[in-house]
């Protein structure tokens, strides 16, 4: 069984982030980068499936030239090999452009299953898995809290507000997973050392047959037109309840358009 996991390097979730005033995109150079937390659950699920059914796991990462920590962490966890897509033309790609670029990379690989985290912590759109499945012409099974593979079929528990739905499809397929699906393993010392010898293929846009007019800031369908710095937090209003506290609270919520 051949499994591909897509991972993304994101700014440290706990670091203070700011926008680049020229591009209105996140200034990634000002903070440390690391693997998207949700992608670790995708890596772990891929490894468990490979251990159960046999086969190999490949990690694919798209990012700037220095965004190598994400795929390195996956290799240390036990993934067999990595593909790193990096090209200046990809900078500023939105979800539509990103899904196109990743689909082109997947066109160079053999796979039975593609696994992603359900969202990235720097964007939280949760739409790349669906866009990717559409581009590949494959079934999409999203927000999986449990995955079972039986021969050429796959079944998941799809997390919902009321519990879960059971969704089935044939392979190959695209699956996105939620954090409840497993507990990602920590890289062992042996895994960290072994990762240094694992194959990493680096691709640019031309090598993946990517039309650069469809990616990057120029090819993106969505753009940030304006942004302002969040004003300092103002001092709160203290209300002494003299019998009208409930009314004053309701009026306050109404002014903030919460009710």
C-alpha positions in Angstrom: 0.0 0.0 0.0 1.4 3.4 -1.0 0.4 6.3 1.1 1.2 10.0 0.6 0.9 12.5 3.4 0.8 16.2 2.7 2.4 18.4 5.4 2.9 22.2 5.7 5.4 24.2 7.6 3.6 27.0 9.6 4.7 29.8 11.9 5.0 28.7 15.6 1.4 28.8 16.9 2.4 30.4 20.2 4.8 33.0 18.7 3.7 36.6 18.1 3.1 37.0 14.4 2.8 40.1 12.1 2.0 40.8 8.5 4.5 41.9 6.0 3.4 45.5 5.2 4.4 45.1 1.5 2.7 41.8 0.7 0.0 41.7 3.5 1.0 38.1 4.1 2.4 36.5 7.2 6.0 37.5 7.8 7.3 34.0 8.2 10.9 35.1 8.5 10.2 36.8 11.9 9.1 33.6 13.7 10.3 30.0 13.9 8.6 27.5 11.6 7.4 24.0 12.5 5.2 21.2 11.1 1.5 22.1 11.2 0.1 20.3 14.3 -2.8 18.7 12.5 -0.4 17.2 10.0 1.2 15.2 12.7 -2.0 13.3 13.2 -2.1 12.6 9.4 1.5 11.3 9.5 0.7 9.1 12.5 -2.4 7.6 10.8 -0.4 6.9 7.6 2.3 5.1 9.6 -0.2 3.0 11.5 -2.0 2.0 8.2 1.4 1.1 6.7 2.4 -0.9 9.7 -0.9 -2.8 9.6 -1.3 -3.4 5.9 2.3 -3.1 4.7 3.7 -0.6 2.1 5.5 2.7 2.2 4.7 6.3 3.3 5.9 9.4 1.3 5.6 12.9 2.7 5.0 15.9 0.4 5.7 19.4 1.5 5.3 22.7 -0.4 7.0 25.8 0.9 9.9 28.3 0.7 13.5 27.0 0.3 14.1 27.0 4.1 10.8 25.3 5.1 12.4 21.9 5.7 11.5 21.3 9.3 8.0 20.0 8.5 9.1 17.1 6.2 12.1 16.4 8.4 9.8 15.8 11.4 7.7 13.4 9.3 10.9 11.5 8.3 12.0 11.3 12.0 8.6 9.9 12.9 9.1 7.0 10.5 8.0 8.2 7.0 10.1 6.5 4.3 10.9 9.4 1.9 10.0 13.0 1.2 9.2 15.2 -1.8 9.8 18.9 -1.3 8.2 21.4 -3.7 9.9 24.8 -3.5 10.0 27.6 -6.0 9.8 31.4 -5.6 6.9 31.5 -8.0 4.8 29.6 -5.5 5.0 32.4 -2.8 1.7 33.8 -1.9 -0.4 31.0 -3.3 -3.9 30.8 -1.9 -5.8 27.5 -1.3 -6.8 27.2 -4.9 -3.3 27.7 -6.2 -1.9 25.4 -3.5 -4.3 22.6 -4.3 -3.3 22.9 -8.0 0.4 22.8 -7.2 0.1 19.8 -4.9 -2.1 18.0 -7.5 0.7 18.4 -10.0 3.2 16.9 -7.6 0.9 14.0 -6.9 0.7 13.4 -10.6 4.4 12.4 -10.4 3.8 9.8 -7.7 2.1 6.4 -7.3 -0.3 6.2 -4.4 -3.4 4.4 -3.0 -4.2 6.9 -0.4 -3.6 10.6 0.2 -3.9 11.9 3.8 -3.9 15.4 5.2 -4.6 17.2 8.4 -8.1 18.8 8.4 -6.7 22.3 8.5 -3.5 24.4 8.9 -3.0 26.6 11.9 -2.0 29.6 9.9 -5.1 29.7 7.7 -7.8 27.4 9.1 -9.7 27.1 5.8 -10.1 23.3 5.8 -10.7 23.4 2.0 -7.5 22.2 0.5 -8.4 18.5 1.0 -11.7 19.0 -0.9 -10.0 21.1 -3.6 -7.3 18.5 -4.0 -9.8 15.6 -4.3 -11.7 17.5 -7.0 -8.6 18.1 -9.0 -7.5 14.5 -8.8 -11.0 13.2 -9.5 -10.9 11.1 -6.3 -13.4 10.5 -3.5 -13.0 12.8 -0.5 -13.4 11.6 3.0 -13.0 14.5 5.3 -12.8 15.1 9.1 -12.0 11.5 9.8 -11.8 10.4 13.4 -11.3 6.8 12.5 -9.9 5.1 9.3 -10.3 1.5 8.2 -8.9 0.1 5.0 -10.0 -3.3 3.6 -8.5 -4.3 0.3 -9.5 -1.7 -2.2 -12.1 0.1 0.0 -11.8 2.6 2.8 -14.3 3.5 5.5 -14.1 6.4 8.0 -16.0 7.9 10.9 -16.6 11.5 9.8 -16.7 13.8 12.8 -19.9 15.9 13.1 -21.5 18.1 15.6 -23.9 15.3 16.6 -21.4 12.4 16.7 -20.1 10.9 13.4 -21.2 9.7 10.0 -19.8 6.5 8.4 -18.5 7.2 5.0 -17.1 4.6 2.5 -15.4 4.8 -0.8 -13.0 2.9 -3.1 -9.3 3.5 -3.3 -7.5 5.6 -4.3 -9.0 8.4 -2.2 -8.2 11.6 -0.3 -8.7 11.7 3.5 -8.4 14.5 6.0 -8.1 13.7 9.7 -9.0 15.4 13.0 -6.9 15.4 16.2 -9.1 12.8 17.9 -8.0 10.1 15.5 -4.7 9.1 17.3 -1.8 10.2 19.4 1.2 11.2 17.2 4.4 9.4 18.2 7.5 11.2 19.3 10.6 10.7 17.1 13.1 8.4 18.8 16.8 9.0 18.7 17.1 6.1 16.3 14.4 7.7 14.1 16.1 11.1 14.1 19.4 9.6 13.0 17.8 7.4 10.4 15.9 10.4 8.9 19.2 11.9 7.8 19.8 9.0 5.3 16.3 8.9 3.9 15.7 10.1 0.3 14.4 13.6 -0.3 13.4 14.7 -3.8 13.4 18.4 -4.4 11.2 19.8 -7.2 10.7 23.2 -8.6 7.6 24.4 -10.6 9.0 23.2 -13.9 9.8 19.7 -12.6 6.2 19.3 -11.5 4.8 20.8 -14.7 3.2 23.7 -12.8 2.0 26.6 -14.8 3.3 29.5 -12.7 0.5 31.8 -13.9 -1.8 29.7 -11.8 0.1 30.0 -8.5 1.7 32.6 -6.3 0.2 36.0 -5.5 -0.4 36.6 -9.2 -2.4 33.4 -9.8 -4.4 33.4 -6.6 -8.1 33.8 -6.6 -8.3 35.5 -3.3 -6.2 38.5 -2.1 -5.9 40.5 1.1 -6.6 44.1 0.1 -6.1 45.9 3.4 -5.1 45.1 7.0 -4.6 47.1 10.2 -2.9 46.3 13.4 -5.2 45.3 16.2 -5.6 48.2 18.6 -4.4 47.8 22.2 -6.9 46.2 24.4 -8.9 48.9 26.2 -9.9 48.9 29.8 -13.1 47.0 30.5 -16.3 48.6 31.7 -17.3 47.8 35.3 -21.0 47.8 36.0 -22.3 47.7 39.5 -25.5 45.7 39.5 -28.2 47.7 41.2 -31.1 45.7 39.8 -30.5 46.6 36.1 -27.4 44.5 35.5 -29.2 42.1 33.1 -30.5 45.0 31.0 -27.1 46.7 30.8 -25.5 43.4 29.8 -28.1 42.8 27.1 -27.6 46.4 25.8 -23.8 45.9 25.7 -24.1 42.7 23.8 -26.5 44.4 21.4 -24.0 47.2 20.7 -21.4 44.5 19.8 -24.0 42.8 17.6 -23.8 39.5 19.6 -27.6 39.5 20.1 
